Amino acid sequence: MALAGVKRQSGADGAHPRPGTAARDRAAWFLVLPALLPILILSVGPLLYGIALAFTDAQSGRTRSTQWIGTLNFQDLLHDTLFWDSFRIGLLWAFGVTVPQFLLALGLALLLNQKLRLRWLARALAIIPWAMPEVVVGIMWRLVYNPDAGILNETLRDLGLGDGRDWLTGLATALPAVILVGIWAGMPQTTVALLAGLQNTPHELHEAAALDGAGAWRRFRTVTWPAIKPIALAISALNLIWNFNSFALVYVLTSGGPGGRTRLPMLFAYEEAFRYGQFGYAAAMGCVMVAVISVILACCLVGRISAGGEQR
């Protein structure tokens, strides 16, 4: 009897797996496999190949043999001032787009969350830039910035604010002009994410805070912001990563010019690989960018964990 009781107790405590658990685990893996295979083939595989390529002297040309050179590419990167200039520009671009993008998107989301007339139309118009491909956005804004017939210079002339300028080829104006386009193109995505968080905030909390005499700013600080803070951290982290890895938009607008003032790290690596044929050196640049993105992700995860702890 005692032995039977011990057996029943061990089974209740889960010390021995129930029959069929292994079969269910195998079935679960088979269900996950169709989604896992594309990730392994299209993401993990090229990533590992790129990391291995960074330790070689791989160059363009079928007849050229590839040799293992260890960390020589990374040593050259440490002394490559052009790469670190592009890295600095990439950070300026990423933060210069992400921070204003978030603030403007937050204001727009708060506005679209109000009970306004034709709110559905305003929401539809707000996501139009998000639905446009980056190449189309770049071409459209090149027309806007056109020095001769662009709408921006024409408006400045009509207002008597000067004869206009070539915004995308000026050393002082190229990067701010491109940052403005990045903010405009990426703001709808942030707006939609924040608006979803605002709509999931219980309205009763706002009513209770209003009955306690809390003003608009205090209600935002004590009710709205804690509710959307996890979403804000997540979308800001994603935006920062996407902006740091930007390629198509800046390439269409300026191709990295003038004088490298808008040459982001991704553009620099692209030129090294496909213009000069230095595949190994470009792969080393990619490894550095992956390391930076990993650090950013780690910081964001720590922020999310701490935010979750504060909410609990």
C-alpha positions in Angstrom: 0.0 0.0 0.0 2.8 2.4 0.9 4.6 1.6 -2.4 1.4 2.2 -4.3 1.0 5.5 -2.6 4.6 6.5 -3.5 3.9 5.6 -7.1 0.7 7.6 -7.2 2.5 10.6 -5.5 5.4 10.5 -8.0 2.9 10.4 -10.9 1.0 13.3 -9.4 4.2 15.4 -9.0 5.0 14.8 -12.6 8.3 13.0 -11.9 7.5 10.5 -14.7 6.2 11.8 -18.0 2.7 10.8 -19.0 2.4 8.3 -21.9 2.1 10.2 -25.2 4.1 13.3 -24.2 7.0 12.5 -26.5 4.6 11.9 -29.4 2.9 15.3 -28.7 6.3 17.0 -28.6 7.3 15.4 -32.0 4.0 16.5 -33.5 4.5 20.0 -32.2 7.9 20.1 -33.8 6.4 19.0 -37.1 3.9 21.8 -36.9 6.6 24.4 -36.2 9.0 23.1 -38.9 7.3 24.7 -41.9 7.7 28.1 -40.3 11.2 27.3 -38.9 12.8 26.1 -42.1 12.5 29.5 -44.0 14.0 31.3 -41.1 16.9 28.8 -41.0 17.5 28.9 -44.7 16.9 32.6 -45.4 18.1 34.2 -42.2 20.3 32.0 -40.0 22.2 30.4 -42.9 23.2 33.6 -44.7 24.1 35.1 -41.3 26.5 32.3 -40.5 27.9 32.4 -44.0 28.5 36.1 -43.7 30.3 35.7 -40.4 32.6 33.1 -41.9 33.2 35.2 -45.0 34.4 38.1 -42.8 37.5 36.0 -41.9 38.5 35.5 -45.5 39.9 37.7 -48.3 36.9 36.9 -50.6 36.7 39.1 -53.6 34.8 39.2 -56.9 36.0 37.0 -59.7 35.4 33.3 -60.4 39.1 32.5 -60.8 40.2 34.1 -57.6 40.8 31.7 -54.7 39.6 32.6 -51.2 42.0 32.4 -48.4 41.5 32.4 -44.6 43.0 35.5 -43.1 41.7 35.5 -39.6 40.9 38.9 -38.0 42.7 40.9 -40.6 39.6 42.5 -42.0 38.5 43.6 -38.5 42.0 45.0 -37.9 41.7 47.0 -41.1 38.2 48.3 -40.0 39.7 49.7 -36.8 41.8 52.1 -38.9 39.3 52.8 -41.6 38.2 56.4 -40.9 35.7 56.3 -43.8 33.8 53.4 -42.2 33.7 55.0 -38.8 32.5 58.3 -40.4 29.7 56.3 -42.0 29.0 54.6 -38.6 28.7 58.0 -37.0 26.4 59.2 -39.7 24.4 56.0 -39.3 23.9 56.7 -35.6 23.0 60.3 -36.3 20.5 59.2 -38.9 19.0 56.4 -36.7 18.5 58.6 -33.6 17.6 61.7 -35.7 14.8 59.7 -37.3 13.6 57.5 -34.5 13.2 60.2 -31.7 11.2 62.8 -33.7 9.3 60.0 -35.4 8.2 58.6 -32.0 7.2 62.0 -30.6 5.2 63.0 -33.7 3.6 59.6 -33.9 2.6 59.8 -30.2 1.0 63.1 -30.8 -0.8 61.9 -33.9 -2.0 58.7 -32.1 -3.4 60.7 -29.2 -5.2 63.0 -31.7 -6.6 60.0 -33.7 -7.8 58.4 -30.5 -10.2 61.3 -29.8 -13.8 61.3 -31.0 -13.4 63.5 -34.0 -15.5 63.8 -37.1 -14.2 61.8 -40.1 -11.8 60.1 -37.8 -11.9 57.0 -40.1 -10.7 59.1 -43.0 -7.9 60.7 -41.0 -6.7 57.2 -39.9 -6.7 56.0 -43.5 -4.7 59.0 -44.7 -2.2 58.7 -41.9 -1.1 55.2 -43.0 -0.6 56.1 -46.7 3.2 56.7 -46.4 3.5 53.3 -44.8 1.8 51.6 -47.8 4.2 53.1 -50.3 7.5 51.3 -51.2 10.7 53.0 -50.1 11.8 53.4 -53.7 8.6 55.3 -54.6 8.9 57.4 -51.5 12.5 58.3 -52.4 11.6 59.2 -56.0 8.6 61.3 -54.8 10.7 63.3 -52.4 13.5 63.8 -54.9 10.8 65.6 -57.0 9.8 67.6 -53.9 13.5 68.6 -53.3 14.2 69.4 -57.0 16.1 72.6 -57.1 14.4 74.0 -60.2 10.8 72.8 -60.2 10.4 71.2 -56.8 7.3 72.1 -54.7 9.5 73.1 -51.7 11.6 75.6 -53.6 8.6 76.9 -55.4 6.8 77.5 -52.1 9.8 79.3 -50.7 10.0 81.6 -53.8 6.3 82.4 -53.5 6.7 83.3 -49.9 9.7 85.5 -50.7 12.0 83.4 -48.6 14.8 83.1 -51.2 15.4 81.5 -54.5 15.6 78.0 -53.1 18.5 75.6 -52.9 19.6 72.1 -53.9 18.7 70.4 -50.7 20.0 66.9 -51.5 23.4 68.0 -52.8 24.2 70.6 -50.2 26.8 69.6 -47.6 24.8 71.2 -44.8 21.3 70.2 -45.9 21.6 66.7 -47.3 21.4 64.8 -44.1 18.7 66.9 -42.5 16.7 66.6 -45.7 17.0 62.8 -45.8 16.2 62.6 -42.0 12.9 64.5 -42.7 12.0 62.0 -45.4 12.7 59.1 -43.0 10.5 60.6 -40.3 7.6 61.1 -42.8 7.9 57.6 -44.2 8.2 55.7 -40.9 5.8 57.7 -38.7 2.6 55.8 -39.7 3.9 52.5 -38.4 4.7 53.9 -35.0 1.3 55.7 -35.0 -0.6 52.5 -35.6 1.2 50.7 -32.9 0.7 53.4 -30.3 -2.9 53.9 -31.3 -3.5 50.2 -30.7 -2.1 50.6 -27.3 -4.2 53.6 -26.5 -7.4 51.9 -27.6 -6.6 49.0 -25.3 -6.3 51.3 -22.3 -9.5 51.0 -20.1 -11.5 54.2 -20.4 -12.6 53.8 -16.8 -9.1 54.6 -15.6 -9.2 58.0 -17.3 -12.7 58.7 -15.9 -11.5 57.8 -12.4 -8.4 60.0 -12.7 -10.6 62.9 -14.0 -13.0 62.5 -11.0 -9.9 62.8 -8.7 -9.1 66.1 -10.3 -6.2 65.0 -12.5 -5.6 67.2 -15.5 -4.7 66.1 -19.0 -1.0 66.0 -18.4 -1.3 64.1 -15.2 -3.8 61.6 -16.8 -1.3 61.0 -19.5 1.6 60.6 -17.1 -0.2 58.3 -14.6 -2.6 56.4 -16.8 -1.8 56.6 -20.5 2.0 56.3 -20.5 2.2 53.3 -18.2 -0.3 51.5 -20.4 1.5 52.1 -23.7 5.1 52.1 -22.3 5.8 48.4 -23.3 4.6 49.1 -26.8 6.5 52.3 -27.0 9.8 50.6 -26.0 9.2 47.8 -28.5 8.4 49.9 -31.5 11.2 52.4 -30.7 13.7 49.5 -30.6 12.4 48.1 -33.9 12.5 51.6 -35.5 16.0 52.2 -34.3 17.2 48.9 -35.8 15.3 49.4 -39.1 16.6 53.0 -39.4 20.2 52.0 -38.7 19.9 49.3 -41.4 18.3 51.7 -43.9 19.4 51.3 -47.5 16.8 51.8 -50.2 15.4 55.2 -49.1 18.8 56.9 -48.7 20.2 55.2 -51.8 17.4 56.5 -54.0 17.6 60.0 -52.5 21.4 60.7 -52.4 23.3 57.4 -53.1 25.4 58.4 -50.0 26.4 61.8 -51.3 27.3 64.6 -51.3 30.9 63.8 -50.2 29.7 60.9 -48.1 27.5 63.1 -45.9 24.7 60.6 -46.1 26.7 57.4 -46.6 25.2 55.1 -44.0 27.1 51.9 -42.9 24.8 49.7 -45.0 25.6 51.9 -48.1 29.3 51.7 -47.3 29.2 47.9 -47.1 27.2 47.7 -50.3 29.8 49.8 -52.2 32.7 47.7 -50.8 31.0 44.5 -51.9 29.3 45.3 -55.2 31.3 48.2 -56.5 34.8 47.3 -55.4 34.3 43.5 -55.0 35.7 43.3 -51.5 33.2 40.7 -50.2 35.2 39.7 -47.1 35.8 43.2 -46.0 32.1 44.1 -46.5 31.1 41.0 -44.5 33.3 42.2 -41.6 31.4 45.5 -41.7 28.2 43.5 -41.6 29.4 41.7 -38.5 30.2 44.9 -36.7 26.7 46.2 -37.5 25.1 43.0 -36.3 27.1 43.3 -33.0 25.8 46.9 -32.6 22.2 45.9 -33.3 22.6 43.0 -30.7 23.7 45.5 -28.1 20.7 47.8 -28.9 18.4 44.8 -28.6 19.9 43.7 -25.3 19.4 47.3 -23.9 15.8 47.3 -25.1 15.1 43.9 -23.6 16.5 45.1 -20.3 14.3 48.1 -20.5 11.3 46.1 -21.2 12.0 43.7 -18.3 12.5 46.5 -15.9 9.3 48.2 -17.2 7.4 44.9 -16.7 8.8 44.6 -13.2 7.6 48.1 -12.3 4.1 47.4 -13.6 3.9 44.2 -11.4 
